[in-house]
Amino acid sequence: MCKRGVQVNMKIDQRKIIATIVGARPQFIKAAMLSRVLRNSYHEILIHTGQHYDYNMSDVFFEELSIPRPDYNLGISGGNHGKMTGEMLIALEDVFLSTKPDIVLVYGDTNSTLAGALAAVKLNIPVVHVEAGVRMNTLANPEEVNRILTDRISSLLLCCTQSSVDALASEGVTKNVFLTGDLMYDAALFHGNQQNLVELLTLDGKLQNLPDAYYLLTCHRQENTGSDTPLFEIFTAMNQLDAPTIYPVHPRNEVRAKHLLQQQNFNQIQLVKPVGYIAALQLIKNAKKIVTDSGGLQREAWFMDKQCVTILDHVVWPETMGGNANQLCTPNAMSILSKLSVTPNFTNKGTPFGDGHAAEKIVEAIRSVI
């Protein structure tokens, strides 16, 4: 028995090591789907940069999605983009030097993504970019900068949709590009039918009842929350609707959102603390309509045939835009109300985000190239 145990340990030690970088809500969800498959073939080291540090933005996802606890938590959050990315780069380089991963895997477009890719490539470690090729075609968006730079230095580019493959091809990038489907779609299929009690907490920590009918708002991007003007317009629109609006507030926007509600008496808007993933899916599923500036939430709304108005200047996921299912909008009250009044059409959607087996296809692609 003892000898057999030694052999098992040797086999684990001989597997290639993948260092996975996470730091923000969407990355936790993707890691939950991929890690359970990835760990059948690789030894994974999970590194949490700390970019999302609040319990409701981080820990709750690890608990409810059964994500393996991080091997490292760098505790880096807050500050300007350059400061945050630089601190992550320094810390991740130290972790890579001590753990010596064979591969570094990054998700999406956050500062954690770019820092992980840069730290790896400077140490000649191959980078796998999950959700590669997404483009908004504007460098005014900091996430776009992260996407482009990460794609340029990655050894393997794994795309959610054909439009992302096409975007890379238009930039002359065709080598080691794979269409795998979307881990967010995998997650929505896997968890979408769970029926947990949705408990909402006010920003003061008091229990908030969920209305029978409601709209769902999420708004966190700097262009929509960096001053009172755009958020005022968004609140003005939501306050005129025929049912209350539930707004899970990102921690960095709490002060401004509370101030606006107190000053303007937006009594149809209910500010609540961020919710976990299962609760978020149920909020989407049961909402009348969605207003958001989140790339992830607009996809989740589309997965569930829920009309969405996206407060952005550029299309992120063209697959969701057909039939007015998802409409772009400026932060203008009249424009938002006009878009919400349009009747969507969800017929003939097809399956542009894959077949629910993106995790398996990602592991196959990694195995075939690296």
C-alpha positions as CSV (number, residue, x, y, z in Angstrom):
1,M,0.0,0.0,0.0
2,C,2.8,2.4,0.9
3,K,4.6,1.7,-2.3
4,R,1.5,2.3,-4.4
5,G,0.9,5.6,-2.6
6,V,4.4,6.8,-3.6
7,Q,3.7,5.9,-7.2
8,V,0.6,8.0,-7.3
9,N,2.4,11.0,-5.9
10,M,5.2,10.6,-8.5
11,K,2.5,10.5,-11.2
12,I,1.0,13.8,-9.9
13,D,4.4,15.4,-9.7
14,Q,5.1,14.4,-13.3
15,R,2.0,16.1,-14.7
16,K,2.5,19.5,-16.4
17,I,1.8,22.5,-14.1
18,I,-0.7,25.1,-15.1
19,A,-0.9,28.3,-13.2
20,T,-4.3,29.8,-13.5
21,I,-4.8,33.5,-12.8
22,V,-8.2,34.8,-11.5
23,G,-9.1,38.1,-9.9
24,A,-12.7,39.1,-10.9
25,R,-16.2,37.7,-10.7
26,P,-16.5,36.4,-14.3
27,Q,-13.1,34.7,-14.0
28,F,-14.3,32.8,-10.9
29,I,-17.3,31.5,-12.8
30,K,-15.1,30.4,-15.7
31,A,-12.6,28.8,-13.4
32,A,-15.4,26.8,-11.7
33,M,-16.3,25.2,-15.0
34,L,-12.7,24.6,-16.3
35,S,-10.8,23.6,-13.2
36,R,-12.9,20.5,-12.6
37,V,-12.0,19.2,-16.1
38,L,-8.4,20.7,-16.2
39,R,-7.4,18.9,-13.0
40,N,-8.0,15.5,-14.5
41,S,-5.0,16.1,-16.8
42,Y,-2.9,18.8,-15.2
43,H,-1.6,20.0,-11.8
44,E,-3.3,23.4,-11.4
45,I,-2.0,26.2,-9.2
46,L,-4.8,28.7,-8.7
47,I,-3.6,32.3,-8.1
48,H,-6.1,34.9,-7.0
49,T,-4.7,38.4,-7.5
50,G,-7.3,40.0,-5.1
51,Q,-8.7,42.4,-7.8
52,H,-12.2,41.7,-6.5
53,Y,-11.7,41.5,-2.7
54,D,-15.2,42.0,-1.3
55,Y,-16.9,38.8,0.1
56,N,-19.8,39.2,-2.2
57,M,-17.6,39.8,-5.2
58,S,-15.1,36.9,-4.5
59,D,-15.4,34.5,-1.6
60,V,-19.1,33.7,-2.1
61,F,-18.2,32.4,-5.6
62,F,-15.6,30.0,-4.4
63,E,-18.0,28.7,-1.8
64,E,-21.1,28.2,-3.9
65,L,-19.4,27.0,-7.1
66,S,-17.0,24.6,-5.3
67,I,-14.0,26.3,-6.8
68,P,-10.7,24.9,-5.3
69,R,-9.4,27.4,-2.8
70,P,-6.6,29.6,-4.2
71,D,-3.0,28.4,-3.6
72,Y,-2.0,32.0,-3.6
73,N,-4.0,35.2,-2.8
74,L,-2.0,38.3,-3.6
75,G,-4.4,40.7,-2.1
76,I,-3.8,43.4,-4.7
77,S,-6.8,45.7,-5.4
78,G,-7.7,49.3,-5.8
79,G,-5.7,52.1,-7.3
80,N,-5.3,53.2,-10.8
81,H,-4.9,50.7,-13.7
82,G,-1.1,51.2,-14.0
83,K,-0.5,50.8,-10.3
84,M,-2.7,47.8,-9.9
85,T,-1.2,46.0,-13.0
86,G,2.3,46.8,-12.0
87,E,1.9,45.4,-8.5
88,M,0.3,42.3,-9.9
89,L,3.1,41.9,-12.4
90,I,5.8,42.0,-9.7
91,A,3.9,39.6,-7.4
92,L,3.1,37.1,-10.1
93,E,6.6,37.0,-11.3
94,D,7.7,36.0,-7.8
95,V,5.1,33.2,-7.7
96,F,6.1,31.9,-11.1
97,L,9.7,31.8,-10.2
98,S,9.0,29.8,-7.1
99,T,6.4,27.4,-8.6
100,K,7.9,27.0,-12.1
101,P,4.6,26.4,-14.0
102,D,4.8,24.9,-17.5
103,I,1.8,27.0,-18.7
104,V,0.0,30.1,-17.5
105,L,-3.7,30.4,-18.2
106,V,-5.5,33.7,-18.1
107,Y,-9.2,34.6,-18.6
108,G,-10.8,37.6,-20.3
109,D,-9.7,41.2,-20.1
110,T,-9.0,42.4,-16.6
111,N,-5.8,43.9,-15.2
112,S,-5.1,40.4,-13.7
113,T,-5.3,39.0,-17.2
114,L,-2.7,41.3,-18.6
115,A,-0.4,41.1,-15.6
116,G,-0.4,37.3,-15.6
117,A,0.3,37.2,-19.3
118,L,3.2,39.7,-19.1
119,A,4.8,38.0,-16.1
120,A,4.6,34.7,-17.9
121,V,5.9,35.7,-21.3
122,K,8.9,37.5,-19.8
123,L,9.9,34.2,-18.1
124,N,9.3,32.3,-21.4
125,I,6.3,30.5,-20.1
126,P,3.6,29.8,-22.7
127,V,0.3,31.7,-22.1
128,V,-3.2,30.3,-22.8
129,H,-5.8,33.0,-23.2
130,V,-9.4,31.9,-22.6
131,E,-11.9,34.2,-24.2
132,A,-9.4,35.5,-26.8
133,G,-10.3,37.7,-29.8
134,V,-13.1,39.8,-28.2
135,R,-13.0,43.3,-29.7
136,M,-14.8,46.6,-29.2
137,N,-12.5,48.4,-31.6
138,T,-11.7,51.3,-29.3
139,L,-8.6,51.8,-27.2
140,A,-10.5,54.2,-25.0
141,N,-11.8,51.1,-23.2
142,P,-9.0,49.8,-20.8
143,E,-10.3,46.3,-21.1
144,E,-9.8,46.4,-24.9
145,V,-6.1,47.3,-24.3
146,N,-5.8,44.3,-22.0
147,R,-7.4,42.0,-24.6
148,I,-5.2,43.1,-27.5
149,L,-1.9,42.9,-25.6
150,T,-2.8,39.6,-24.0
151,D,-3.7,38.1,-27.4
152,R,-0.5,39.3,-28.9
153,I,1.7,37.5,-26.4
154,S,-0.3,34.3,-26.0
155,S,0.8,31.0,-27.3
156,L,-2.7,29.6,-27.5
157,L,-5.9,31.6,-28.2
158,L,-9.2,30.1,-27.2
159,C,-12.3,31.8,-28.6
160,C,-15.9,31.7,-27.4
161,T,-17.4,32.5,-30.7
162,Q,-16.7,32.6,-34.4
163,S,-16.8,36.4,-34.4
164,S,-13.8,36.3,-32.1
165,V,-11.9,33.9,-34.4
166,D,-12.7,36.3,-37.3
167,A,-11.5,39.3,-35.4
168,L,-8.1,37.7,-34.8
169,A,-7.9,36.6,-38.4
170,S,-8.6,40.2,-39.5
171,E,-5.5,41.2,-37.4
172,G,-3.4,38.5,-39.1
173,V,-3.6,36.1,-36.1
174,T,-4.5,32.5,-37.2
175,K,-1.9,30.2,-35.6
176,N,-3.0,28.2,-32.6
177,V,-6.5,29.8,-32.6
178,F,-9.3,27.5,-31.5
179,L,-13.1,27.9,-31.3
180,T,-14.1,26.2,-28.0
181,G,-17.4,27.8,-27.0
182,D,-18.1,29.9,-23.9
183,L,-17.5,28.7,-20.3
184,M,-20.1,31.2,-19.2
185,Y,-22.6,29.3,-21.3
186,D,-21.4,26.1,-19.8
187,A,-22.0,27.6,-16.3
188,A,-25.5,28.9,-17.2
189,L,-26.5,25.5,-18.4
190,F,-25.0,23.8,-15.4
191,H,-26.4,26.1,-12.7
192,G,-29.4,27.7,-14.4
193,N,-32.1,25.4,-12.9
194,Q,-30.9,25.6,-9.3
195,Q,-33.7,27.2,-7.2
196,N,-32.0,28.7,-4.1
197,L,-33.7,31.3,-2.0
198,V,-32.6,34.7,-3.2
199,E,-31.7,36.8,-0.2
200,L,-31.0,40.5,-0.9
201,L,-29.2,42.7,1.6
202,T,-29.4,46.5,1.5
203,L,-26.1,48.4,1.6
204,D,-26.7,48.7,5.3
205,G,-26.9,45.0,5.7
206,K,-30.6,44.7,6.2
207,L,-32.7,42.0,4.6
208,Q,-34.5,43.3,1.4
209,N,-37.6,41.5,0.1
210,L,-37.5,40.7,-3.6
211,P,-40.5,42.3,-5.4
212,D,-42.8,40.0,-7.4
213,A,-42.0,42.0,-10.5
214,Y,-38.8,44.0,-11.1
215,Y,-36.2,45.1,-13.5
216,L,-32.5,44.3,-13.0
217,L,-29.7,46.9,-13.3
218,T,-26.0,46.4,-13.1
219,C,-23.7,49.3,-13.7
220,H,-20.0,49.4,-12.9
221,R,-17.9,50.7,-15.7
222,Q,-15.9,53.9,-15.2
223,E,-17.6,55.7,-18.1
224,N,-21.0,55.2,-16.4
225,T,-20.1,55.6,-12.8
226,G,-17.2,58.0,-12.8
227,S,-19.4,61.1,-12.4
228,D,-23.0,61.8,-11.4
229,T,-24.2,62.7,-14.9
230,P,-24.4,59.3,-16.6
231,L,-25.6,57.5,-13.4
232,F,-28.3,60.2,-12.9
233,E,-29.6,59.5,-16.5
234,I,-29.7,55.8,-15.9
235,F,-31.5,56.2,-12.6
236,T,-34.0,58.6,-14.1
237,A,-34.9,56.0,-16.7
238,M,-35.2,53.1,-14.3
239,N,-37.3,55.2,-11.8
240,Q,-40.0,55.7,-14.5
241,L,-40.6,52.0,-15.2
242,D,-43.7,50.1,-14.2
243,A,-41.9,48.0,-11.5
244,P,-39.0,48.6,-9.1
245,T,-35.4,48.1,-10.2
246,I,-33.0,45.9,-8.2
247,Y,-29.5,47.3,-8.4
248,P,-26.7,45.1,-6.9
249,V,-24.1,47.8,-6.5
250,H,-20.4,47.3,-7.1
251,P,-18.4,48.3,-4.0
252,R,-16.6,51.2,-5.7
253,N,-19.9,52.8,-6.8
254,E,-21.7,52.6,-3.4
255,V,-21.0,56.1,-2.3
256,R,-22.1,57.8,-5.6
257,A,-25.2,55.6,-5.9
258,K,-26.4,56.2,-2.4
259,H,-25.8,59.9,-2.7
260,L,-27.9,60.2,-5.9
261,L,-30.8,58.2,-4.4
262,Q,-30.8,60.4,-1.4
263,Q,-30.6,63.7,-3.3
264,Q,-33.1,62.8,-6.1
265,N,-35.6,60.5,-4.3
266,F,-35.4,57.7,-6.8
267,N,-37.8,55.6,-4.8
268,Q,-38.3,52.9,-7.5
269,I,-34.6,51.9,-7.3
270,Q,-33.5,49.4,-4.6
271,L,-29.8,49.3,-3.9
272,V,-28.6,46.0,-2.7
273,K,-25.2,44.3,-2.0
274,P,-23.7,42.2,-4.8
275,V,-25.1,38.7,-5.0
276,G,-23.5,35.3,-5.7
277,Y,-23.7,33.6,-9.0
278,I,-26.7,31.3,-8.4
279,A,-28.7,34.2,-7.1
280,A,-27.6,36.4,-10.0
281,L,-28.9,33.8,-12.5
282,Q,-32.2,33.7,-10.7
283,L,-32.5,37.4,-10.7
284,I,-31.9,37.4,-14.4
285,K,-34.3,34.6,-15.1
286,N,-37.2,36.3,-13.2
287,A,-36.6,39.9,-14.1
288,K,-38.8,41.7,-16.5
289,K,-35.9,43.2,-18.5
290,I,-32.2,43.9,-17.9
291,V,-30.1,47.1,-18.1
292,T,-26.4,46.6,-17.8
293,D,-22.9,47.6,-18.9
294,S,-21.5,44.1,-18.1
295,G,-20.1,42.0,-20.9
296,G,-21.0,38.9,-18.9
297,L,-24.5,39.8,-17.9
298,Q,-25.6,40.7,-21.4
299,R,-24.6,37.2,-22.4
300,E,-26.4,35.6,-19.5
301,A,-29.5,37.6,-20.3
302,W,-29.3,36.3,-23.9
303,F,-28.8,32.7,-22.7
304,M,-32.1,33.0,-20.8
305,D,-34.1,34.8,-23.5
306,K,-34.3,38.0,-21.4
307,Q,-34.3,41.4,-23.1
308,C,-31.3,43.5,-22.4
309,V,-30.3,47.1,-22.9
310,T,-26.5,47.6,-22.7
311,I,-25.1,51.0,-21.7
312,L,-22.0,51.0,-23.9
313,D,-20.8,52.7,-27.1
314,H,-19.5,49.5,-28.8
315,V,-20.7,46.0,-29.5
316,V,-18.9,43.4,-27.4
317,W,-20.9,40.3,-28.3
318,P,-22.5,40.6,-31.8
319,E,-24.1,37.2,-31.3
320,T,-26.6,38.7,-28.8
321,M,-27.7,41.7,-30.9
322,G,-30.1,40.0,-33.3
323,G,-33.8,40.6,-33.0
324,N,-33.3,43.5,-30.6
325,A,-32.6,40.9,-27.9
326,N,-29.7,43.1,-26.8
327,Q,-29.5,46.8,-27.8
328,L,-26.7,49.3,-27.3
329,C,-27.7,52.5,-25.6
330,T,-26.1,55.8,-24.4
331,P,-26.5,56.8,-20.7
332,N,-29.5,58.9,-21.6
333,A,-32.9,58.5,-19.9
334,M,-35.1,58.9,-23.0
335,S,-32.9,56.6,-25.0
336,I,-32.9,53.9,-22.4
337,L,-36.7,54.0,-22.1
338,S,-37.1,54.0,-25.8
339,K,-34.9,50.8,-26.2
340,L,-36.7,49.1,-23.3
341,S,-40.0,49.7,-25.1
342,V,-38.9,47.6,-28.2
343,T,-40.3,44.1,-28.4
344,P,-37.4,41.5,-28.7
345,N,-37.3,38.4,-30.9
346,F,-35.4,35.4,-29.6
347,T,-36.4,32.9,-32.3
348,N,-33.7,31.3,-34.5
349,K,-30.9,32.2,-32.0
350,G,-28.8,29.2,-33.0
351,T,-25.9,28.1,-30.7
352,P,-23.1,30.7,-31.3
353,F,-21.7,30.2,-27.8
354,G,-21.1,26.4,-28.2
355,D,-22.7,23.3,-27.0
356,G,-22.0,23.4,-23.2
357,H,-18.7,21.6,-23.4
358,A,-16.3,24.4,-23.7
359,A,-14.2,23.1,-20.8
360,E,-13.5,19.8,-22.5
361,K,-12.6,21.5,-25.7
362,I,-10.3,23.9,-24.0
363,V,-8.4,21.1,-22.4
364,E,-8.2,19.3,-25.7
365,A,-6.7,22.4,-27.4
366,I,-4.1,22.8,-24.6
367,R,-3.1,19.2,-24.9
368,S,-2.8,19.4,-28.7
369,V,-0.5,22.5,-28.8
370,I,1.4,22.8,-25.5
